[in-house]
Amino acid sequence: MSRPRFLTLLLIVSLLLGGCTERREMNETNFVLGALFDYDAEKDKYEMYTQVAVSEAFSKMQSGGQLQETYLIYRGEADTVYGAVRDAARNSARRLFWSHCDVYVMGKDLAQKGILPFLDFAHRDHELRSTAYIFVSDIPREKLLSIKDGQEKVPLMALKRLVLLGPKRHGETIPKRVIEVWKDQSMENPVYLVPMLSMKQPETRAVEEKTKFEMAGAAVFREDKMVGRLSPQETRGYLFVSGQIKNAVFPLQVHGKKIAVELIGSKAKIIPHIEDGNVAFRIEVKPQFNFGENDQPLNLENQAFDKAAENAFNGAVEQEIRKSIEQAQQLKADYFNLAREVQLADNKLWQQIRNQWAEEIFPDLSIEVMVQSQLLRTGLLIETNLKGGRAEGE
Amino acid sequence: MVVTCILATVDVFIPSEVAQRAGRDAWLSVLIAVVIGYSMFRLTLMLCSLFPNHTLAGFNRLLLGKYLGGVVTMIYILAFLVISTIALVEFAIIIPTAFKPGSSIYLWDFTLLLPALYVASLGISIPARMNELLLPLGLLILLIVVVFNIPYINLKEYLPVLANGYLPPLVGAYTMGGKLGHSLLYFVIFPLIEHKDKLIALGNKLTPLLILALWAGTLAIAIFGPALTGMMIFPALEMIRNIDIGFITRLDALMMMVWYMGFLIFIAAFSYGAAVLTRDLFNLKGYRLVLWFYGLVILVIANFRIINVPLIRTMFLNPLSSMVYILALVIPLLLLIVAKLRGYPKEVGES
């Protein structure tokens, strides 16, 4: 064999040989697609529940055409998070494989005790992906694991879609990846939000309706512990300030008419004002919106009504932002990361005040909010009239 | 090939270490380190140009005499072996740490060392030609990593500049600069280079590329922040694991490939260097037998004691950098002074 051929063969074999070690066969693997971690204070133990895909259910129907069980639940319990993960292996005849797990739910008890053990394990172990999404749940464990709303074959997988859709549909939740929480947690001002998961019980009138997951609100963390929570509106207020909101619907009252407008984008600017060592902030938010609905005859060519709608929208957004700021100051939790803005504006001053920031300065900080919205489009109608003639403009 | 040797090793542990030391100013450390690296490159070339037909072993003998010159050459041979061994240990721990925790270190030792030695045994032109293919491929993958991470990059993480004074970026540059001293390979390959006069121009062209490639390594700070980057062992791998855009995700194997290719060229080049210097020192007929013997030595030392990750990381950082500064800066400077004092360059035939 010529040298170049031998060399090429050697290189190819070198690369392929690596795959011979620790190979995994599909039919010997349990794919974990979602997991719940919690802490049992009575036992002083960590608990872990996984939802594992039944691979056969993803590829074919059972004989008779009826779909078999699509997922299995495994449970582990131990003094450590890693121990709990391994404890589950006692019951799993196939190796639990974590690389495809995109959803990690933290039980409220664990969130309040501290999620550092989970974060450390999730980042240290090469098999787990830090790009997975993280949530805090206030749903009782048994209930959470029993929710089967039919949206996904493995129910917890729905959470990723729900949280990613949130900022694009209602703006009341904030997607957070494990790596982002790890990053937030390692910052100088480790205060951050994690999306809150709750459930929506069925209405008794609609008997076919099932209990569903609901993604709204956020848990407030300081370092690795949950110290409070935000309502859906307060969460949306945060999203406005951080510039992450994409879309939401707002009901408004304008000149006695009930209208619904659709937010279609928003920009925000946080401007620190530092004078004689005193810090204040001005938050400028510039949302844009469309008309979505109105309940009475109306001509949108009327500029005065449009202006009034913009003002009403400004007021609604400002109120949500103010609520969120009030909650942050009450919790002494600067999840807007205004501390970093001070550091960027005046590092010397920041070095002087960094130790007083969370407890003394931030709770009493003067924060001015200014919202300047802009009506862009009216949808496919310019005028609504029930009587056939032109509607009276306001 | 020198650039490949630099990039192969510099993006492994260094971004994390520089983030720990320089924090948000890591990008400044890159600039300072490149100045240091470029100085070593020019100094090496200045010395080598005085003896275009000799390797280090040859001109050491001319400048320092048979015995002292021999001792200095021995130091370089040992250093080349140490550098090769550390690279092998580094690779053999990267793979089990980041990809295959249950696999044997010996497997990775053989997977890397055997092809590297075989390639080196065919002459330096073989790894050099392989490098013509592998370097662009490696740079392309680096570019892919950067492009797919754009949604997560926040350049404000680099601010404020010099928040903690001038010292942190200098300390970071010291660590990184040592990894840019692989121009000491020229002490071995210079006589074999066809267009020696073009080396400086080529170095000038490659320097901006090197800066960009090193900045790409410190981009982890703009993605994860300085604190988290400092906590990670392999920030470059984390960057590739961070990519999650639709179906474009789980690209870890690309980084494994880049590291494999880079370390292969690296070990081939340095083990070749050690073998050729030995041949020239002892006036042997060939270097191949020495090369395979050194391969065995590298393998035995690398496995003499299974070195743990914190230890190899510590060895790889400042101790190795300090060694490279001595080999690529201090000794060459002294040799250059001696050469000038002895009136080099002399007319052809005079030496």
Interface residues (C-beta under 8 A of the other chain):
Chain A: R3 L7 L10 L11 S14 L15 L17 G18 T21 E22 S99 H126 R129 S130 T131 R177 I179 W182 K183 S186 M187 E188 Q343 L344 N347
Chain B: I95 T97 A98 F99 K100 P101 G102 S103 S104 L107 W108 T111 L112 L114 P115 Y118 V119 L122 I126 K156 L159 P160 A163 F224 G225 A227 L228 M231 E238 R241 N242 D244 T249 R250 M256 M257 Y260
